[in-house]
Amino acid sequence: MNTVDRRSVLCAGLGAAAAGALAACTRPSSAPALVSPSGAAVAAAERERAGTGPTRAVTLVAAPARVELGAGLTADTWAFDGRTPGREIRVSAGDRLAATLANRLPDGAATSVHWHGIALRNDMDGIPQVTQRPVAAGSDFTYRFGAGVPGTYFFHPHVGVQLDRGLYAPLIVEDPKEPLAYDQEWVLVLDDWVDGVAGTPDDVYAELRRGMSGMHMGSPDAGDGTRPPSSGAGMPTRLMPRSRSPLLGGRAGDVEYPHHLINGRVPADPEILRTKPGRRVRLRVINAGGDTAYRVALGGHELTVTHTDGFPVRHQRADALLVGMGERYDALVTLGDGVFPLVALAEGKDATGMAAVRTGSGGLPRASTRPRELDGRIVFASRLCAADAVRLPPRKPDRVHRVELTGGMMAYDWSVAGRHFDIDDPTAHPLTVEEGRRVQLDFVNTTAMWHPMHLHGHTFQLGVSGPRKDTAVVLPRTTVSVAFDADNPGRWMLHCHNAYHAEAGMMALLAYLG
């Protein structure tokens, strides 16, 4: 089973010698031949996507940073270009992106960038030892790909639990033929924050790995989910054995974060979004959190949901949105006159993030404000339908994979079908597909915890007419079936987007046969 220390040493030490080892652990001669991440099939699929737009060149410097979270609170973390969220990247559909990652992280830490939700060429997907060599400390790597589908996306590392630091930023792909009418838009990045305030994500993971059974052994305060300071943290990290949410089917999360942020700010000193009354605003909501689903509402207003995970849905009115880790939702709202709280309730955790919308006079809402809309009509993916233009045509699946979600909190041994993904042998036990086929994935959750399951390089459809998505919330003891057309050859990760569940092993490889 993988551990933080072993993975960190492994990724840091691969360096240039890993060129021939990338996603190519020696397999038995009887093992199926898989498409190479940089093979001819991948190049052909990229040519099919090729747009006529210009190339946008950007540089992302991943380095230690002291970030200001508001109300005098600072945190020492890792971030892109010294800020969190990192600077938004905005392109038009059909453009190409040339994004150079400059790894300036300390202690020899390797990293990467995964372009979450983008259907791109496989060798640009940012998965060390699966699609590329890890980007070693002091090195640079340039990701080059076409941005073909408009939508709300984001990017983050895919090494260890680096996602739960400050290394993330929005990626917005605009539609040159935008069908929605609105006056302006706001991008809202939600995050649960621990790094540099109550230890690090690695400290959190080390505590989780002891398992819930260890929480009641040797610690007088273990009954409320706390632990003594870990050796590297300097202060205790709190775990949450009792977090509960009926919407999520029971247990809501594993970690009690000290802060919840909207656009990098705490509720006591929120970002203020200013405009005029009567303006129609598009909200692009991104959950970049590690362990928290958010219920999002704008006090005194009704939302009209238009997209999820970048793809349009039949418009639906809502008071609040439930957004799992890795999910994105777009909504339209016509603003009243005054000052209004835009609240992200940490589902089942009795805490909130907040921004403030100001269109007129009035004082700022209190940090503890919880508008009544949070308990109104709550929309999540299973209550939405795909827009007609993006609904998959009816077709019997050519291949059905049962993806059994297994494990639990007692030993913290999250897995797929009882197997923990092995970064040393990533092509072991792949879920295989063939190009051009309709594939059905049946997520069978045998655990007592919900899981936001994310598929790289593709979008799937929930059920027969549900929304097109890349991340599906699978509640405890339930089965969720999704379907997609295998139109993007390569080797793609399928995993829980709870950062700690994925690191513990709830990942699998979906690979095209060569």
C-alpha positions as CSV (number, residue, x, y, z in Angstrom):
1,M,0.0,0.0,0.0
2,N,1.3,3.5,-0.9
3,T,2.4,5.9,1.8
4,V,3.1,9.6,1.6
5,D,6.8,9.2,2.4
6,R,7.3,6.5,-0.2
7,R,5.4,8.3,-2.9
8,S,7.3,11.6,-2.2
9,V,10.6,9.8,-2.4
10,L,9.6,7.9,-5.5
11,C,8.4,11.0,-7.5
12,A,11.3,13.2,-6.4
13,G,13.8,10.6,-7.4
14,L,12.6,9.6,-10.8
15,G,14.1,12.5,-12.7
16,A,15.4,12.0,-16.2
17,A,15.9,8.3,-15.7
18,A,12.1,7.8,-15.7
19,A,11.8,8.5,-19.4
20,G,11.6,4.9,-20.4
21,A,9.6,3.9,-17.3
22,L,6.6,6.1,-17.8
23,A,3.4,4.1,-17.7
24,A,5.5,1.2,-19.0
25,C,6.1,-1.2,-16.2
26,T,7.0,-4.5,-17.7
27,R,3.8,-6.6,-18.1
28,P,3.5,-10.3,-18.8
29,S,3.4,-11.2,-22.5
30,S,-0.2,-12.3,-22.0
31,A,-1.3,-8.8,-20.8
32,P,-3.3,-6.7,-23.3
33,A,-1.5,-4.2,-25.5
34,L,-2.5,-0.7,-24.4
35,V,-2.4,2.5,-26.4
36,S,0.6,4.6,-25.6
37,P,0.0,8.1,-24.1
38,S,2.0,9.6,-27.0
39,G,1.2,7.1,-29.7
40,A,-0.3,7.5,-33.2
41,A,-3.9,7.0,-32.0
42,V,-3.5,9.9,-29.5
43,A,-2.0,12.2,-32.1
44,A,-4.8,11.4,-34.5
45,A,-7.5,12.2,-32.0
46,E,-5.8,15.5,-31.2
47,R,-5.8,16.4,-34.9
48,E,-9.5,15.8,-35.0
49,R,-9.9,18.3,-32.2
50,A,-7.5,20.8,-33.7
51,G,-8.9,24.3,-33.8
52,T,-8.0,27.3,-35.9
53,G,-7.5,29.7,-32.9
54,P,-4.2,31.2,-31.7
55,T,-1.9,29.7,-29.1
56,R,-2.0,31.2,-25.6
57,A,1.3,31.0,-23.8
58,V,1.4,31.1,-20.0
59,T,3.9,30.2,-17.3
60,L,2.9,28.7,-14.0
61,V,5.5,29.0,-11.2
62,A,4.8,26.4,-8.5
63,A,6.6,27.6,-5.4
64,P,6.3,28.3,-1.6
65,A,4.2,31.3,-0.9
66,R,2.8,33.2,2.1
67,V,-0.8,34.0,1.2
68,E,-3.1,36.4,2.9
69,L,-6.5,34.8,3.5
70,G,-8.2,37.9,5.0
71,A,-8.8,39.2,8.6
72,G,-5.1,39.3,9.2
73,L,-4.7,35.5,8.6
74,T,-1.7,34.3,6.6
75,A,-0.7,30.9,5.6
76,D,2.6,29.4,4.4
77,T,1.6,27.1,1.5
78,W,2.5,26.2,-2.1
79,A,0.9,28.2,-4.8
80,F,1.0,29.2,-8.5
81,D,2.7,32.6,-8.9
82,G,2.4,33.4,-5.2
83,R,-1.4,33.5,-4.9
84,T,-4.3,31.3,-4.3
85,P,-6.4,30.7,-6.3
86,G,-3.8,31.1,-9.0
87,R,-4.3,33.4,-11.9
88,E,-7.3,32.5,-14.1
89,I,-6.5,31.2,-17.6
90,R,-9.1,32.2,-20.1
91,V,-9.1,31.1,-23.7
92,S,-11.7,30.7,-26.5
93,A,-12.9,27.3,-27.7
94,G,-10.6,26.3,-30.6
95,D,-7.6,28.0,-29.1
96,R,-4.5,26.2,-28.1
97,L,-2.7,26.4,-24.8
98,A,1.0,26.3,-24.2
99,A,1.3,26.3,-20.4
100,T,4.8,26.0,-18.9
101,L,5.0,24.6,-15.4
102,A,8.1,25.8,-13.6
103,N,8.6,23.6,-10.5
104,R,10.2,25.7,-7.8
105,L,8.9,23.6,-4.8
106,P,11.1,22.9,-1.9
107,D,12.7,19.7,-0.6
108,G,12.9,18.1,-4.0
109,A,9.1,17.8,-4.4
110,A,8.0,16.7,-7.8
111,T,4.7,18.0,-9.2
112,S,2.5,18.1,-12.3
113,V,-0.6,19.8,-13.7
114,H,-3.9,18.0,-14.4
115,W,-6.4,20.0,-16.6
116,H,-9.5,18.9,-14.8
117,G,-12.4,18.2,-17.2
118,I,-10.6,19.0,-20.4
119,A,-10.8,16.4,-23.2
120,L,-7.1,16.8,-24.3
121,R,-4.4,14.6,-25.7
122,N,-3.4,11.9,-23.3
123,D,0.3,12.8,-22.8
124,M,-0.7,16.3,-21.6
125,D,-3.0,15.0,-18.8
126,G,-0.4,15.5,-16.1
127,I,-0.4,12.1,-14.3
128,P,3.1,11.1,-13.3
129,Q,4.1,7.6,-14.3
130,V,0.9,7.2,-16.3
131,T,1.0,10.0,-18.9
132,Q,4.3,11.8,-18.2
133,R,7.4,11.9,-16.1
134,P,6.9,13.9,-12.9
135,V,8.2,17.4,-13.2
136,A,11.2,17.4,-10.9
137,A,12.1,20.2,-8.6
138,G,14.0,22.9,-10.5
139,S,12.6,21.6,-13.8
140,D,10.1,23.0,-16.3
141,F,7.5,21.2,-18.5
142,T,5.2,22.7,-21.2
143,Y,1.7,21.4,-21.6
144,R,0.4,21.9,-25.2
145,F,-3.1,21.1,-26.1
146,G,-6.3,22.3,-27.8
147,A,-9.2,23.7,-25.8
148,G,-12.1,22.3,-27.8
149,V,-15.2,22.4,-25.6
150,P,-16.4,25.6,-23.9
151,G,-17.0,25.5,-20.2
152,T,-15.9,26.0,-16.6
153,Y,-12.8,24.0,-15.7
154,F,-9.8,24.2,-13.4
155,F,-6.3,22.8,-13.0
156,H,-4.3,21.3,-10.1
157,P,-1.5,18.9,-9.3
158,H,-1.9,15.1,-9.5
159,V,0.9,14.2,-7.0
160,G,0.1,13.0,-3.5
161,V,-2.2,15.4,-1.7
162,Q,-0.8,18.5,-3.2
163,L,-4.3,19.4,-4.4
164,D,-5.1,20.3,-0.8
165,R,-2.5,23.0,-0.8
166,G,-2.9,26.3,-2.7
167,L,-2.0,24.8,-6.1
168,Y,-5.1,25.4,-8.2
169,A,-6.7,28.0,-10.5
170,P,-9.6,28.3,-12.9
171,L,-9.5,27.6,-16.6
172,I,-12.4,29.1,-18.5
173,V,-13.0,28.2,-22.1
174,E,-15.3,30.8,-23.6
175,D,-17.8,30.0,-26.3
176,P,-17.3,32.2,-29.4
177,K,-21.0,31.7,-30.1
178,E,-22.2,32.1,-26.5
179,P,-26.0,31.4,-26.4
180,L,-26.5,32.9,-22.9
181,A,-27.3,36.5,-22.4
182,Y,-25.8,38.1,-19.3
183,D,-24.0,41.4,-18.3
184,Q,-21.0,40.0,-16.5
185,E,-19.6,36.9,-14.8
186,W,-18.0,35.9,-11.6
187,V,-15.8,32.9,-11.1
188,L,-16.1,31.5,-7.6
189,V,-13.5,29.0,-6.4
190,L,-14.5,27.1,-3.2
191,D,-11.9,25.5,-1.0
192,D,-11.4,23.9,2.4
193,W,-8.2,25.2,4.0
194,V,-5.7,23.6,6.4
195,D,-2.2,24.2,4.9
196,G,0.1,26.4,7.0
197,V,-2.7,27.0,9.6
198,A,-3.1,23.6,11.2
199,G,-0.3,21.6,9.8
200,T,-0.1,20.4,6.2
201,P,-2.2,18.1,4.0
202,D,0.5,15.5,4.5
203,D,0.0,15.7,8.2
204,V,-3.7,15.3,7.7
205,Y,-3.2,12.2,5.5
206,A,-0.8,10.7,8.0
207,E,-3.4,11.0,10.7
208,L,-6.1,9.6,8.5
209,R,-3.9,6.6,7.7
210,R,-4.0,5.6,11.3
211,G,-7.7,4.8,10.7
212,M,-10.7,5.5,12.8
213,S,-9.9,2.6,15.0
214,G,-6.8,4.4,16.2
215,M,-8.6,7.5,17.1
216,H,-9.8,6.0,20.4
217,M,-6.4,4.7,21.4
218,G,-4.0,6.6,23.6
219,S,-5.5,10.1,23.1
220,P,-7.7,11.6,25.9
221,D,-9.5,13.9,23.4
222,A,-10.0,11.3,20.7
223,G,-13.7,11.1,21.4
224,D,-14.3,14.4,19.6
225,G,-12.1,13.5,16.7
226,T,-9.0,15.5,17.7
227,R,-5.4,14.3,17.9
228,P,-2.3,15.5,19.6
229,P,0.0,17.6,17.3
230,S,1.7,15.4,14.7
231,S,5.5,15.7,14.6
232,G,5.7,18.0,11.7
233,A,2.6,20.1,12.2
234,G,3.2,22.3,15.3
235,M,-0.6,22.2,16.1
236,P,-3.3,19.6,16.0
237,T,-5.3,18.7,12.9
238,R,-8.9,17.9,13.6
239,L,-10.7,14.8,12.1
240,M,-14.4,14.4,11.9
241,P,-15.8,11.1,12.9
242,R,-19.3,12.5,13.3
243,S,-19.9,14.7,10.2
244,R,-23.4,14.0,8.8
245,S,-25.5,15.1,5.9
246,P,-28.8,13.6,4.7
247,L,-28.1,15.0,1.2
248,L,-24.9,13.0,1.1
249,G,-26.4,9.9,2.6
250,G,-24.7,10.0,5.9
251,R,-21.1,10.8,6.7
252,A,-20.1,14.1,5.0
253,G,-16.3,14.1,5.3
254,D,-13.2,13.1,7.1
255,V,-11.5,16.4,7.9
256,E,-12.6,19.3,10.0
257,Y,-10.9,22.2,8.3
258,P,-10.2,25.4,10.2
259,H,-11.3,27.6,7.3
260,H,-13.5,27.6,4.2
261,L,-12.7,30.0,1.5
262,I,-14.3,31.6,-1.5
263,N,-11.7,33.0,-3.9
264,G,-9.1,32.6,-1.2
265,R,-10.8,34.7,1.5
266,V,-12.3,33.8,4.8
267,P,-15.9,34.8,5.7
268,A,-14.7,37.4,8.3
269,D,-13.0,39.4,5.5
270,P,-14.7,38.3,2.3
271,E,-14.2,39.1,-1.3
272,I,-16.7,41.8,-2.3
273,L,-18.3,41.4,-5.7
274,R,-19.5,44.8,-6.9
275,T,-22.0,45.6,-9.7
276,K,-25.3,47.4,-10.2
277,P,-28.8,46.3,-9.3
278,G,-30.7,44.6,-12.1
279,R,-27.6,43.2,-13.7
280,R,-27.7,39.6,-14.9
281,V,-24.6,37.8,-13.8
282,R,-23.2,34.4,-14.7
283,L,-21.7,32.5,-11.7
284,R,-19.1,29.9,-12.5
285,V,-18.7,27.8,-9.3
286,I,-15.7,25.5,-8.9
287,N,-15.2,23.2,-5.9
288,A,-11.4,22.8,-5.5
289,G,-11.7,21.4,-2.0
290,G,-10.0,18.3,-0.8
291,D,-12.7,16.8,1.4
292,T,-15.8,19.1,1.5
293,A,-19.0,19.3,-0.5
294,Y,-20.6,22.8,-0.5
295,R,-24.2,24.0,-0.5
296,V,-24.1,27.3,-2.3
297,A,-26.7,30.1,-2.2
298,L,-27.0,33.8,-2.7
299,G,-29.2,35.3,-0.1
300,G,-32.4,36.9,-1.4
301,H,-32.0,35.5,-4.9
302,E,-33.1,32.6,-7.1
303,L,-30.5,30.9,-9.4
304,T,-31.0,29.4,-12.8
305,V,-28.7,26.5,-13.4
306,T,-27.3,26.4,-16.9
307,H,-24.3,24.1,-16.9
308,T,-22.5,21.4,-14.9
309,D,-18.9,20.3,-15.5
310,G,-18.8,22.6,-18.6
311,F,-21.8,21.1,-20.4
312,P,-25.2,22.8,-20.8
313,V,-28.3,21.4,-19.1
314,R,-32.0,22.2,-19.4
315,H,-32.3,25.4,-17.4
316,Q,-33.6,24.7,-13.9
317,R,-34.4,27.2,-11.1
318,A,-32.9,26.7,-7.7
319,D,-32.3,28.3,-4.4
320,A,-29.0,26.5,-3.7
321,L,-26.5,24.2,-5.4
322,L,-24.8,21.1,-3.9
323,V,-21.3,21.0,-5.3
324,G,-19.0,18.0,-4.7
325,M,-15.2,18.1,-4.9
326,G,-14.2,18.4,-8.6
327,E,-17.6,19.5,-9.7
328,R,-18.5,22.8,-11.4
329,Y,-21.8,24.5,-11.9
330,D,-22.8,27.6,-13.9
331,A,-25.9,29.6,-12.9
332,L,-27.5,32.9,-13.9
333,V,-28.9,35.4,-11.4
334,T,-30.5,38.8,-11.7
335,L,-29.4,40.9,-8.8
336,G,-31.4,43.1,-6.4
337,D,-30.4,46.3,-4.7
338,G,-28.3,46.0,-1.6
339,V,-25.6,43.8,0.0
340,F,-26.1,40.1,-0.1
341,P,-24.2,37.1,1.3
342,L,-23.0,34.5,-1.2
343,V,-22.5,31.5,1.1
344,A,-20.9,28.1,0.6
345,L,-22.1,25.9,3.5
346,A,-19.6,23.1,4.2
347,E,-22.1,20.3,3.9
348,G,-22.4,18.3,7.1
349,K,-19.6,20.2,8.8
350,D,-21.3,23.2,10.4
351,A,-19.0,25.8,8.8
352,T,-19.2,28.2,5.9
353,G,-17.3,30.2,3.3
354,M,-18.7,33.5,2.2
355,A,-18.3,36.3,-0.4
356,A,-20.4,39.5,-0.4
357,V,-22.3,40.9,-3.4
358,R,-22.7,44.6,-3.3
359,T,-25.1,46.5,-5.6
360,G,-26.1,49.3,-3.3
361,S,-25.7,50.6,0.2
362,G,-25.6,48.6,3.4
363,G,-23.2,46.9,5.8
364,L,-21.5,43.6,5.1
365,P,-23.3,40.4,6.2
366,R,-22.0,38.7,9.3
367,A,-19.5,35.9,8.7
368,S,-22.0,33.4,10.3
369,T,-24.9,34.4,8.0
370,R,-26.8,31.5,6.6
371,P,-29.5,32.6,4.2
372,R,-32.8,30.7,4.1
373,E,-32.1,29.8,0.5
374,L,-29.7,27.2,1.8
375,D,-32.7,25.2,2.9
376,G,-34.8,25.8,-0.2
377,R,-34.8,24.0,-3.5
378,I,-31.4,22.4,-3.6
379,V,-30.2,21.3,-7.1
380,F,-27.6,18.6,-7.7
381,A,-26.6,16.6,-10.8
382,S,-29.2,13.8,-10.5
383,R,-32.0,16.4,-10.7
384,L,-30.7,17.9,-14.0
385,C,-31.2,16.9,-17.6
386,A,-28.7,17.3,-20.4
387,A,-29.5,20.0,-23.0
388,D,-30.7,18.4,-26.2
389,A,-27.6,19.5,-28.1
390,V,-25.2,17.5,-25.9
391,R,-27.3,14.5,-25.0
392,L,-25.7,11.2,-26.1
393,P,-27.7,9.5,-28.8
394,P,-29.4,6.3,-27.6
395,R,-27.1,3.3,-28.1
396,K,-26.7,-0.1,-26.4
397,P,-23.3,-0.2,-24.5
398,D,-20.6,-2.3,-26.1
399,R,-18.8,-2.6,-22.8
400,V,-20.0,-2.5,-19.3
401,H,-17.5,-2.1,-16.4
402,R,-18.6,-2.7,-12.8
403,V,-16.6,-0.1,-10.7
404,E,-17.0,-1.3,-7.2
405,L,-16.0,1.3,-4.6
406,T,-14.6,-0.4,-1.5
407,G,-12.9,0.3,1.8
408,G,-13.7,2.3,4.9
409,M,-12.7,4.7,7.6
410,M,-11.6,2.1,10.2
411,A,-8.4,1.2,8.4
412,Y,-8.6,4.1,5.9
413,D,-8.2,1.7,3.0
414,W,-10.2,3.2,0.2
415,S,-9.9,1.2,-3.0
416,V,-11.6,0.1,-6.3
417,A,-12.8,-3.6,-6.2
418,G,-10.6,-4.2,-3.2
419,R,-7.4,-3.1,-5.0
420,H,-5.4,-0.1,-4.1
421,F,-4.0,1.7,-7.1
422,D,-0.3,1.0,-7.3
423,I,1.8,3.9,-8.7
424,D,4.7,1.5,-9.1
425,D,2.6,-0.6,-11.5
426,P,-0.1,1.7,-13.0
427,T,-1.1,-0.6,-15.8
428,A,-1.9,-3.5,-13.6
429,H,-5.6,-4.5,-13.7
430,P,-6.8,-1.8,-16.1
431,L,-10.4,-1.3,-17.2
432,T,-10.0,-1.7,-20.9
433,V,-12.0,-0.1,-23.7
434,E,-11.8,0.1,-27.5
435,E,-12.0,3.2,-29.5
436,G,-15.4,4.0,-31.0
437,R,-17.3,1.9,-28.5
438,R,-20.1,3.0,-26.1
439,V,-18.9,2.3,-22.6
440,Q,-21.0,2.0,-19.5
441,L,-19.5,2.4,-16.0
442,D,-21.6,1.1,-13.1
443,F,-20.3,2.8,-9.9
444,V,-21.3,0.4,-7.1
445,N,-20.6,2.1,-3.8
446,T,-20.3,-0.6,-1.1
447,T,-19.0,1.8,1.5
448,A,-20.7,4.0,4.1
449,M,-19.2,7.2,2.5
450,W,-20.1,9.2,-0.6
451,H,-17.5,9.5,-3.4
452,P,-17.2,12.1,-6.2
453,M,-15.9,9.9,-9.0
454,H,-13.9,11.7,-11.7
455,L,-13.0,10.3,-15.2
456,H,-10.1,12.0,-17.0
457,G,-10.2,12.9,-20.7
458,H,-13.9,12.3,-21.2
459,T,-17.4,13.4,-20.2
460,F,-20.1,10.8,-19.5
461,Q,-23.9,11.0,-19.2
462,L,-25.7,10.2,-16.0
463,G,-28.4,7.6,-16.8
464,V,-30.5,7.9,-19.9
465,S,-31.0,11.7,-20.1
466,G,-29.1,13.1,-17.2
467,P,-26.4,15.8,-17.5
468,R,-23.0,15.4,-19.3
469,K,-20.3,15.4,-16.6
470,D,-16.8,14.3,-15.7
471,T,-17.4,14.0,-12.0
472,A,-20.3,12.0,-10.5
473,V,-21.4,11.9,-6.9
474,V,-22.1,8.4,-5.8
475,L,-23.9,8.1,-2.4
476,P,-23.3,5.3,0.1
477,R,-24.8,1.9,-0.7
478,T,-26.0,3.1,-4.1
479,T,-25.2,2.4,-7.8
480,V,-24.8,5.2,-10.4
481,S,-24.5,4.3,-14.1
482,V,-22.9,6.5,-16.6
483,A,-22.1,6.2,-20.3
484,F,-19.6,7.7,-22.6
485,D,-18.3,7.2,-26.2
486,A,-14.7,6.0,-26.2
487,D,-13.4,8.8,-28.5
488,N,-10.1,9.9,-26.8
489,P,-7.4,7.1,-26.9
490,G,-4.9,6.8,-24.1
491,R,-4.5,5.8,-20.5
492,W,-6.9,7.7,-18.2
493,M,-7.3,7.9,-14.5
494,L,-10.7,7.1,-12.8
495,H,-10.7,8.1,-9.2
496,C,-12.5,9.6,-6.2
497,H,-11.9,13.3,-6.0
498,N,-11.7,13.3,-2.3
499,A,-7.9,14.0,-2.2
500,Y,-7.3,11.6,0.7
501,H,-9.4,8.8,-0.6
502,A,-7.6,8.9,-3.9
503,E,-4.2,8.9,-2.2
504,A,-5.2,5.9,-0.1
505,G,-5.9,4.0,-3.3
506,M,-9.4,4.7,-4.7
507,M,-8.1,5.0,-8.2
508,A,-8.1,2.8,-11.3
509,L,-6.8,3.1,-14.8
510,L,-9.1,3.1,-17.8
511,A,-7.0,2.2,-20.8
512,Y,-7.6,1.9,-24.6
513,L,-6.6,-1.4,-26.2
514,G,-3.9,-0.9,-28.8
